[in-house]
Amino acid sequence: MKMTQRLALGAATALFAIGSFAFADDATVSNGMIVTFQYKMFSEGKLVSESTADKPMKYLHGDADGLLASVAEKLVGKKVGDEAKFSLPPEKAFGPVDPDEIQTIEKAKLPADHTFAIGERVAIPSPLPGLIPPKRGVVKEVKEDGSIVVDWNHPLAGKTIDLEVKILSIQKAD
């Protein structure tokens, strides 16, 4: 077999593999499938997060937890090219506001050379960088005595989120 024939055969095999993947019309979102999708997430009508064409979301259906599990529930039965719009209540999204995550930090524990402002983002360094992310919050109040009230809840805790999702690919997991 000549080199050009082998290259053509290899290209045809690759094209067939790509073609069978891209045109698998009967594949639907179900357990054991790797699902790739693009999304836009809104809160109170404002865009808060979105994936891009070059960096879509990908997950193994049936093996998701948290917010992704709530999204996955809404995608069952969808096919490549399908679009979905849906809302998730706080308990299915980022959870309710946890009052225990709103804390007062005494002035003595704060940097002396910094003046805090309402709405300022703050962070506590991780005890295990690289393994545990830093704890992040927002200053909700600056008291007269110099202490601050920080809300460590996720910024979308307690809020309903709206999503627009488009299924880009579905393939069987190995």
Rosetta blueprint (number, residue, H / E / L):
1 M L
2 K L
3 M H
4 T H
5 Q H
6 R H
7 L H
8 A H
9 L H
10 G H
11 A H
12 A H
13 T H
14 A H
15 L H
16 F H
17 A H
18 I H
19 G H
20 S H
21 F H
22 A H
23 F L
24 A L
25 D L
26 D L
27 A L
28 T L
29 V L
30 S L
31 N L
32 G L
33 M E
34 I E
35 V E
36 T E
37 F E
38 Q E
39 Y E
40 K E
41 M E
42 F E
43 S E
44 E L
45 G L
46 K E
47 L E
48 V E
49 S E
50 E E
51 S L
52 T E
53 A L
54 D L
55 K E
56 P L
57 M E
58 K E
59 Y E
60 L E
61 H L
62 G L
63 D L
64 A L
65 D L
66 G H
67 L H
68 L H
69 A H
70 S H
71 V H
72 A H
73 E H
74 K H
75 L H
76 V L
77 G L
78 K L
79 K L
80 V L
81 G L
82 D L
83 E E
84 A E
85 K E
86 F E
87 S E
88 L E
89 P L
90 P H
91 E H
92 K H
93 A L
94 F L
95 G L
96 P L
97 V L
98 D L
99 P H
100 D H
101 E H
102 I E
103 Q E
104 T E
105 I E
106 E L
107 K H
108 A H
109 K H
110 L L
111 P L
112 A L
113 D L
114 H L
115 T L
116 F L
117 A L
118 I L
119 G L
120 E L
121 R E
122 V E
123 A E
124 I E
125 P L
126 S L
127 P L
128 L L
129 P L
130 G L
131 L L
132 I L
133 P L
134 P L
135 K E
136 R E
137 G E
138 V E
139 V E
140 K E
141 E E
142 V E
143 K L
144 E L
145 D L
146 G L
147 S L
148 I E
149 V E
150 V E
151 D E
152 W L
153 N L
154 H L
155 P L
156 L L
157 A L
158 G L
159 K L
160 T L
161 I E
162 D E
163 L E
164 E E
165 V E
166 K E
167 I E
168 L E
169 S E
170 I E
171 Q E
172 K E
173 A L
174 D L
